[in-house]
Amino acid sequence: MSAGPGLAAAGEEWLAAGRPFALATLIAAEGSAPRPVGTSMLVAEGGIVRGSLSGGCVEADVVGTALEVIAEGRPHRRRYGYSDHTAWEVGLMCGGSIEVLVQPVRDRAEAAGLAALLDEAPAAVLWRTDAPGRRAALPLPAADDPVAWRAPLAALLAEEPGTGSGGASGADGIPLRRLAARVAEGVAAGRTGLLGGDELCATGLPELFLSVHRPAPRLVVAGTTDHAAALVEQGRLLGYDTTVCDPRATFLTPERFPAAHRIEVQWPHRYLAAEHAAGRLDHRSVVCSLGHDPKIDDPLLALSLTLPLAYVGAMGSRRTHAERMRRLAERGTTPADLDRLHSPIGLDLGGSTPAEFALSVMAEVVAVRGGRAAPQPLRSTTGPLHGRIPA
């Protein structure tokens, strides 16, 4: 989920001043939609805007809808798509289509549950699209537990036939525990989007929207060179929680790594083992070894390749890579794990400076996380332009 920078603070400021606003959320997208599902935008009285939904294609119409929503106090749902008839009609010129749900937030009662949606704290928010003011929010990791969702779901569905007050079944006998399991499964997968499907629609249950905000993905860089500093800066720019780790303290200083969220003067493999044991790494995490020292690189890579990480890369020449692969095999790293190592690291973009190196590495990370085994120029591809990196 992508609420956007400063939305929570803006909403709080407007509420404190008694100023109503509307929350516009991208709840569905098809084709080449420029922003991911879950992206939100705030519109206050007077047309003051925070955030964006499409990069400029539909914002003007959304603002007009939002002002109507504030005045009427009722949510509106709009669908926008490319128009073949006239370029002046509101739509997405990129060729995709999106659905936007605009809901009023006129006081703190209507803001209940929005803090978890707009704040950066890890949380999952569930609401009914027919009554978006009715929301349920659970913090992570509690939201991964189906049992934790049963009571909030019962409250959300309480007005529907057959649900009762906190009953065990939904309309027409869908067990609440099965619906809770679906929600928890979506949270665990980081899946922001509509929760419907034929099973729910056939029962008359309301359509639900699940918004999941997980902590930023981790980028752990081993090394103290200018290339490491540039990689950390590029990673932070892309929204990663960045760590530089190296046992040599001389060059590992905040002044050399201003973009690092944290600096760890210790052996990287020990640090990574501790982070894994503490549950602070996941399937989105990235590890890059740039140390050029086998004493540091080899144990880190040997461990990293056994963990369920998104990307493991190592810097070095082709000769260095061949020698590294031999050493890792001698340490017992399996052929399947060795296949996961991105070395020499990065894509061949033709650059040479530390900044260009960092761009090539993070470009490869984006491609790997987005399932692009062999990235190509967009002009040589077909289909939607905007990929979706799994949450």
N, C-alpha and C positions, 0 to 999 in steps of 0.2 A: 504494500500500500504506500502511496506517495501523497502525503498531505501537502507538502510544500513548506519552505522555510518561513517561519514567522506566523503561520496561520493561527496556532494556538494562542500566541501572545496577542495578536490582533483581535481575535474573538473575545478574549478575556477583557481587553481594554474597552471594546465596544459595549460589552455587557455591563461593565462597571460604570460606564457613562450613561447607561440606560438607552443605548442605541441598538435597535433591532437590526438583524442581518439575516442573510440567507446563505445556506450551505449548498453548493452545487457539487455533486459527486458523479464521476464517470463510473457507471455501474455495469456497462457492457460495451464491447468493442469488436468489430469485425474488419478484416482486411488491414489496410495501411493506416491505422489510427496512430497518431504521433505520441500519445501519452498512455501509460498503462492504466488498466482498470483499477479503481480505488483513488485516483488522483482527485483532489478536491480544490475548490475555489470558494472564497468568501466574497460576498457583495453586501455592503452596508447601504443604508439610506443615502441618497445623493449619488449613487453609482460608484462609490469608492470600492476598489477591487484589490484583493490580495490573492495571488496565485493565478494559475491558468489551467485550462483543460485540453486545449488543442493546438497551442502555438499560434493562436490568432484567428483560426478559421471560423469559430462559432461564438467567440467570447461576447461579441456585441449583443447577439440574440439572447445568450444566457443571462447577461446583465439585465436586459429588459424583462425576461421571465422572472428573474430573482426579485426585481422591484415589485412585480405583480404579486409574487408569493408573500413578500413582506406585508404588502397592503391587505391581502386577502386572508393571510394566516393559514393557507392551505398549500400542500405540496403539489408540484407539477412535475410531470415526467415528459421529457422531450427526446426525440430521435433525430439525429442529423446524419446526412449522407451526401455523397456527390450527386449533383444534378446534371443530367445530360441536356436539359432544356435551356437553362440559362445560367450563366456564370454569376449572375447577380443574386440568385436565390441562395438563402443561407444553406451552407453545406460544407463538407470536407473536400477541398480541392485535391487532396492526396488520394482520393478514391475509396477510402474506407467509410465506415459508419460507426457511430457511437450513440449510446443512450445516456442521458443525463437526468439524474433525479435532483430536484431543487426543493429544499425543505426550509421552512421558516424557523428562525431562532430569535424569539422576541423577548425572552426572559430566561432566568436561570433554570426554571422548571423545564423549558424546552431544550435547554443546553445539557440536561442530564445525559451522561454517557458520551458527550462529545469530547470531553477532555481526553479520554482514551483514544479517540479517533484522530484528533489533531495533534496530540502531544507526541513526543518522541519516545515515550516509555513503551516498552514491549507489551503489546496487548492485542486482544481480538475483540471486535465489536460486531454485534449481530443486530440487524433491524429488519422490520417488515417494510416492504416497499409500498404497501397500501397505507401504512401509517408509520412513516419513518421516525416520528417522534417517540415511538415505542422502541427502546433499544435495550440491549443487554451487553455488558462489557466484562471481560475477565482478563486478568493479567497473565502473561506468560511466566512460567510454563504451566500454570494451573489450567489454562485453556486447552492444553493438549489432552486433558482427561475427560472422557465422555460423561462420567458421573457428575462432574462439576457443571455441565451444561443442562442437566435435567431440570433443575429448579428454574433457572433463567428462561429456558424454553417453555416450560409450563406457564410462566407468567406472560410471555410474549403471545402465546396461543390461547390464553384463557378465554377469550371471547369467541373462539371458534367452536362450532358444534362438536360435541363429543370429547372436548379436551378436559372439561371440568376445571377445578381449581387445583393445579398441581397434580393432575391425574397422570396415569402411566401411559396413556395412549393419545394419539392425535385423532383427527377426524377419520371416520370409517375404519378405525382400528389400527392405524399405523402406530406401532409402539414408540413411545417417546424416546426410549433408549436407543432405537435404531436411528432416529433423527439426530439425537445427541452424538451418536457415534460418527455420523456423517459430518457434523459440524467439527468435531474434534479432529477427524481425519483431514479436513480442509485446513484447519489451523496448523496441524503438524507439518503439512506440505507447504505452508505459507501461501495458500490459494485464496486470493482475494477475488470475489465475484459473486454472481447470483447463485443461490442455492435453491434450485427448483427441480426440474426434471419431470418426466412423465409420472413417476410414482407419486410425487407430491401434488402435482397439478390435478391428477385424477381424483384425489381425495378432497379437494376443496381447501386444502391448507394454503395460507397466504405465502406468496413468494418472499423469500428471505435474501438479504444481502449480507455477506460476510466480508469484513475488512480486517486483514491481518497485518500488524506492524511488528516485525521482528527486529532485533538489534542489527546494526550495520554489519555486513560481512567483514571478516578479519583478513588483514594482509600482514603477514609476518615476513620480514626481510632480514636475512643474516648477511652482515657485511658492513663496512664503514667507508666505502668509496663514494665518489661523487655520483656514480651510477646508482648506488643504493639510495642516496639522498633524493635523486631525481625520481626514482621509482616510488618512493614513499610519497613524494609530492603529487605525482600523477595518480597514485592510488587514493589519496585523500580527496583529490578533485573529483574522483568517480564515486565517492561516498563510502569508501572503506574505512574501517577502524584500523589504524596503522600502528605497527610495532616494529622497532629496529632492535635486533638482539645480536650481541657479539661479546665474547669474553675480554676483548681488548678495550680498555676504558679510554685510552689516550685520544682516539679520534671519535669515540661515541659520546658526543656531547649535544645538549639541546641547541647550541649555536649552529652545529653542522647539520642538524636534523630538525629544523623548525616545524616541519609538517607532520612529524611523528606524534601520535597521541600518547605514546609511552616509549621509553628507552629502557632496555634491560641489559645490564652488564652481566652476562652469564653465558654459559654454553647453550647455544640455541636448541640442541636436542633435549636438554634437560628442561628448558623453559617450555618447549612444545609439549613434552610429556606431561608436565604439570598442568598446562592449559587444557589438554585433552582430558586428563583425569578430573578436572574441575568442571567439565562440560561447557567450556567456553569456545570450543571449535565445532564446526558443523560442516554439512555438505557444500556450503558456499565458501569456505575458508580457502585462502591462497597462501602458499609458502614459496618463497623465492630465495635460493641460496646463491649469494654473490661474493663469497669470501675468498675464492681462489686458494683455499688452504684445505687439503684433505682431512686434516685433524678436526676441522670445524664442519666442513661440508658433508663428509661421508656419513657420520652418525646422524646428522640432521635428515639427510635424504633417506637413509635406510629406515628411519622411523616414519617420516612423512609419507612414504610410499605404502605403508601398511595401514594408514588412517584413511577414513572416508572423506577426503578433502576434494575440493573442486579442481585444484590445479597445484602441481608441484613442478617448479622449474629450477634450472641451474645454469649459471653463466659459465662460459668457457669456450675455447676453440674446439674444432672437431677432434683434434688430437687429445685435448683435455677430456672431452666427452668420452672418447673411446677408452681412455685409461680409467676414468671414473666408473664407467659401466663394468669394466673388468673387476675393479675393487669392490663394487657393490655386490656383484655376483659372488665373489669370494666370501663376502660377509653373510651370504645366505639369502639375499634379495631374490625373489622368484622372477622368472621371465615375465609373468603377467604384471607384476608390480613395476618392473623395469620399463615396460611398455607405457606406463603412465607418466614417466618422467619426460618433461619438455626440456630437452637439451640437445643442441644449443638453444638457449631460451629465446623466445620472441618470434615475431613474424619478420620476413624479409621485406622491409619497407625501403631499404636503401639508405637509411640514416647512419650516423656515426657518433653524434654527440651524446652525452648522458641523457639529455632531455628526449632526443630521438630514440635512444635505447629504451627509455621508460615507456614511450608511446608504443613501441613495437611489442613490449612485454604485455602491457595492459590491453592492447588490441588483441593479442592472442588469448588472454584471460577472458575477455568479453566473448570472443569467438567460441572458446571451449565451453563456457557456461551457457552460451546460447545454442549449442549443438551444431556449430558450423565447423565441420572437420577440415574443410578446405575453403577458407574465406575467398570470395571473389569480388571484383568490382560490381557495384549494384547495376551498372549498365549492362552487364553480361548475365544477369539473373532474371527470373520471372517470379511472380507471386508478390505477397505483401512486402513492403520495404522495411517495415519496422518489426524486428524480431522481439521475442519475449524471453528474457533470462529467467529461468525458474527461480522462485523465491527461496 
